[in-house]
Amino acid sequence: MAGSRGFGIDVGGSGIKGGTVDLDTGTLVGKRRRIVTPQPSTPEAVAAVAGQIVHHFGWHGRLGVTIPCVVKNGTAYSAANVDPSWIGTDAVAVMAKEIGEPTLVLNDADAAGIAEMHYGAGRDASGVVVLLTFGTGIGSAVFSDGELVPNTEFGHLELDGADAEDFAAASVKDEQNLSWADWTPRVSRYLQALEQVIWPDLIIVGGGVSKQADRWLPMLDNRTTVVAAQLRNDAGIVGAALAAHA
């Protein structure tokens, strides 16, 4: 894979970003391009923006696209922070038609996990590794001895009759103006609930709050070692490119 490059696009509720990836190092080649997610964020509207990004870079060849949905055999079965019309959509067909290149579509947290396992905090890790992305919601990716268990939705674990992400997502911290000292116990409680149903050997935390990991990771109260993600906001792009290249 020496000197090889790939291309990835990461679709989020607020922005769609993409770029060329050096697959040897897991880093972007030049700057990424970001465009605000259209509203409503229908499959066709999102695919049109993805096409703009690909054409901006002049990329030709297979590429990967992440979406905030459960994806099985190219079809979306959920829709988190995007238009509900994604549910039941052949996402690969919609994307490939607009982009004009062979396209792999996968879950956004799974893509971030793939990147972290190959290039980042999970590199060389064995056993059960869980990546959690704290943002508008909580995304999850689970690996067993390096193999992805796709489409886990651990952000929807129930806490007090509600989704855990409604209690412990980074967006909740912002919306309720919580301090790190107020928010971190919520994350601890969520991790403890997760540890009741699986026994991870390592937990990697990503999302914007991972940039300030030193402010809150030391305050966590749970049994599993927790480390900050290393690829930060580029993880989705990198993971999508790598998955498409495999």
Buried (B, 14 or more C-beta within 10 A) or exposed (E): EEEEBBBBBBBBBEEBBBBBBBBEEBEBBEEBBBBEBBEEBBBEBBBBBBBBBBEEBEBEEBBBBBBBBBBEEBBBBBBBBBBEBBBEBBBBBBBBEBBEBEBBBBBBBBBBBBBBBBBBBBEEBEEBBBBBBBBBBBBBBBBEEBEBBBBBBBBBBEBEEEBBBBBBBBBBBEEEEBEEEEBBBBBBBBBBBBBEEEEBBBBBBBBBBBEEBEBBBEEBEBEBEBBBBBBBBBBBBBBBBBBBBE
